[in-house]
Every structure is written in C-alpha cells, then in structure tokens.
Amino acid sequence: MTPHYLAFWNVENLFGPENHSARIPWIADRVARDLRGWTPEIYQRKLSQLARIIAQMNDGRGPDILGVCEVEDAFVLNDLVTALNVPGRDYAVVHANSERDRRGIDTAFLYDRAMYDVDGDLVFNHFVLRRTGTRDILQVTFRTRAGNDLIVMCNHWPSRSGGAAESAGFRATAGETVGYWHQRIREEVGDRAPVIAFGDFNDDPWDPSLQFNAVAGRERGDVVRGRSARFFNFSWEYLRFDVIDSAGNPRQLDGTLYFRGNGNLFDQVLANRPLLDGQGPFHAQAGAASVVAIPEMVSTSVSQGPIRFGLPRGDVDANVNLDGYSDHFPVAITLTEQTAGT
C-alpha cells in the first residue's frame, strides 16, 4: 500500500507585495487599495507563516498534493515553494490564471514531482459562467509512479457577498459546473475514474449547491451502491472536531472559518465511488478526511477558529497580524493505493 496525503487550503489573500512587478495591470487597479502597506517584508512573513503550517502537515512530511486558493499568480506560488523547507520534497506548481475573478485570485496545486507526473494536456480550467466574474475550477490528473491516474478538482466558489440567500444562485452554478465535469470525466475516461473535488465552497455541506447541484451527499452507501455521477462529502464526518488552541487549551470547533462568531464548514472534501468501493487502485476509508488545525494557528477566542493574517488596506497595524496564518483551516484526506505486491 502506498499512502497519498492530499490537502487543500484557502491561504487568504496571498498577493505579491504592493509594487509586485509581475502584477497584471487590471488586477493592480482592482487591489491597489487593499495592498497599501503590503511591503516585501510583510509578504515574506506571510509566506513563512504559511510554509510553517504546510511543512507540519502529514506528520511533518508535508502534503503530497496541496490545492490552494486565493493566490495571485504563479510568481507567489513559486515563492511559496521556495519558502517551504520539507526534507525530501521536490514541489512543483500547476496553475492557470483566472481571467474572471474581480481581484484576479486563482486556484492552484503544489505537488511532489518525485511522486507524480502531470500531463499539461490533462490540465483544465473550468469556467463558472455567470454575469460577474468568479474563480475557475482547476482540474488536474496526477499519475502516480505505479501508473494510476487520480483526478483532482480544486474549487473556490463564489462568496456570500451581498447575502447568503441573494448569492446562492452563483454557488448553485458552481455546483452544476462540478457536477457537469464529473459526468464528462466519466464519459471520457470511464466510470472507474477516481475523482476528488475539494476546496472552499462558500457553502456548508447541507446547502443545496453541494447536495443537489454538485450531487455530494452524506450517505457513503448511496455513492457506493449508485451508478451515477455522485460524490460522498467527507465533511459530514468532521462537523465537530477537537483541537488544542495556541495556549494549549482543548476546544471543540464546528467550522473551518468563523464569521461574526459563527463557524462555517466551507472547506470540504468530496470523493466519488471508485475511491470508496474498494475495487480500484485508490481507497478512502471512513474517517480518511479531517480538518488540519495545528495548535499554533488556533485562536484562544471562543468565537474564532483560525488565527488570520489579514491584509493592510492602508493600515498595517490594524489589519495585519504578523503571527497569523489564514482565516481558514486546511482540510486533508489520505488515500491508499494498491501497488504491485501489496
């Protein structure tokens, strides 16, 4: 058996510094106010804080595959790889610029190229079609050293800006996009193609966009017995989870991020039937997914979860916590791969 540790993290506004030379002009216009005071020193601190957490994942071995969102471009991703110091790892980047998000933030992957090959012809940037811009869904096929393909979709669905109910249709469209491409994968590759869809869905697992549009439910057995394009949503298994906060105190949380004192489980991991039924090369057993809440990143406040880093928005002292990380916890899943002789 070969284990594969896949994680996802909304890294909260990983932009290059204020005068980032590689910044696309239209993005520079949109984010100029937010990035006033975002100096190279603060940017490097943000990178080092993210790298500290990533390096501790997977019992200190770092993730095999890491999906990220809220990143500006390939330059900041390569800077993040440089900041990582995980012995034995050789991380590479898969990224595609989003032309539609109003701030130009993207989804992307870091992966250990000693473990996987990526064919550029099998990298797809799925557009979520709506009148106002939003993030695309990045789909990548990772081929293991045993020659097995694992398809992973990295998501960052439209926000709840303007109100959860008022914006729900946008996330329903994103959910339909995931559901459509899941079905297309089955038609093109076959119904035994293993698919993981993870990300920041900006909805909870019980919301219609997940349950009905993406067809991601809470009953593992329904997915195993079914023959259609369905996902099991592992987040139902971590609705509440125990943590140790940054002061060493035990707590129980119910969200991967907190807004106005309330937790939301927006960061989720979805897996399809070939990953669940034990008949393919990859298997995700019950309890295989979890929230990555490393103590140093857990707030001591009962109304908060992750310790966020923030953006200056013209006032560094008020809006940046140099000891913070992100406003989201990462989530992760461990798959096992059947290889020759195991």
Buried (B, 14 or more C-beta within 10 A) or exposed (E): EBEBBBBBBBBBBBBBBBEBEEBBEEBBEBBEEBBBBBBEEBBEBBBBBBBBBBBBBBEEBBBBBBBBBBBBBBBBBBBBBEBBEBEEBEBBBBBBBBEBBBBBBBBBBBBBEEBBEBEEEBBBBBEBEBEEBBBBBBBBBBBBEEEBBBBBBBBBBBBBEEEBEEBBEBBBBBBBBBBBBBBEBBEEBEBEBBBBBBBBBBBBBBBEBBBBBBBBBBEBEEBBEBEEBBBBBBBBBBBEBEBBBBEEEEBEBBBBBBEEEEBBBBBBBBBBBBBBBEEBBBBBEEEBBBBBBBEBBBBEEEEBBBBBBBBBBEEBEEBBEEEBBBBBBBBBBBBBBBBEEE
